[in-house]
Amino acid sequence: MSSDQRQAWFAKMMESGLENQVFAPQDVLAHATPDVLASHLPPELLSRVLASSLASGSMTPERVLETVTPELLAKHLPHGVLWACIAAAAARAGVTTGAV
Amino acid sequence: MNLKGFFVTTLSQALDLAIATPEDVLRHVTPDLLSQHLPRPLWARLLTACMGAPRVDAQLIVDTIGVPNLCEHIPVSVIWTCITEIAQRALGGESAVPTRPVFTRPSGAVPLSMTPPPPAEQRVAASSAPVAVGPTIPAPAQSLSDVVAALEADERTAAPLRSRSPTQQRFRGSSTGIGRLSAAANRRPQATASPAAEPAPARRSPGDADPYDETATGVGKDDWKSALAVEDEQLVDWSAADETLTSNETRDDGVGRKR
């Protein structure tokens, strides 16, 4: 498996999780913290996030994820962070591993 | 919350992107689980497909049932376990997957990707001892630098021994005759031949006949026979001549006498 395939898969998982409301944008930003974003997002993306927030007057998780799309999340953020978000959502949903 | 929809997307994309294989799915969605949770119509479709296929494998089963049906009827915990295994394998050497949210200190600028990469594979160092396959070839006793140094030393010591002899002329002398003049001094003295006194050629008048002119000698075509005619007394009697006796002249039989 190539890194591009893994990146595409995590992007799809994040997109599907948001669409299917398995987790919400605030759940994503609970893992993709400002430190994580600042450490991994490229400067131009950080600039766009800030510009979008300045334009709307607030910086909400929804507005951040409008700029930092699931594709960009999977591209720049460590996949372990994204998987932690997914796993936490599954745990909240009561999905456990192993037991049938 | 549409958890099953999320699972469908996640598992389908994993299969489409070749991150997961149908074998990964059937490792969790076992035939026993299918028999317990899969509806009979789906079982009928699966049996029909298996009986008509030349080869039954995980790909056929997953394709026949379909990921949406699997996620719909198989317990979510099983699907989730399958997805978790796939994700763990996809994450590879990244940090262990936490099941609770990650909290980072606001002041600590420590990225989450500080986990060191997995250790590189320890490659077994190839043994320096060569495997004896063919005839044993003695290893060179010297390193390359030693050989070069020895060659340079040989060149230095051999240089005086190989001094060149004075260059000699490798080509023939020019045809100016200078060499012959110098060589004439070494020649054995020779008697000088005095030229014979030749009578000065008489000046011929235009009316004189050319002596070399055959037609002018006055000898005709038939006169030369009479000019060469000899008398009998001019002939030599070879039988009486002594000069013709050979070494066998003492023999009485006269054998060997040349006439």
Interface residues (C-beta under 8 A of the other chain):
Chain A: M1 Q5 R6 A8 W9 F10 K12 M13 E15 S16 G17 E19 N20 Q21 V22 A30 H31 T33 P34 D35 V36 A38 S39 H40 P78 H79 G80 V81 W83 A84 C85 I86 A87 A88 A90 A91 A93 V95 T96 T97 G98 A99 V100
Chain B: M1 N2 L3 G5 F6 T9 T10 Q13 A14 L17 A18 I19 L33 P75 V76 S77 V78 W80 T81 T84 A87 A90 L91 E94 S95 A96 V97 P98 T99 R100 P101 V102 F103 T104 R105 P106 G108 A109 V110 P111 L112 S113 T115
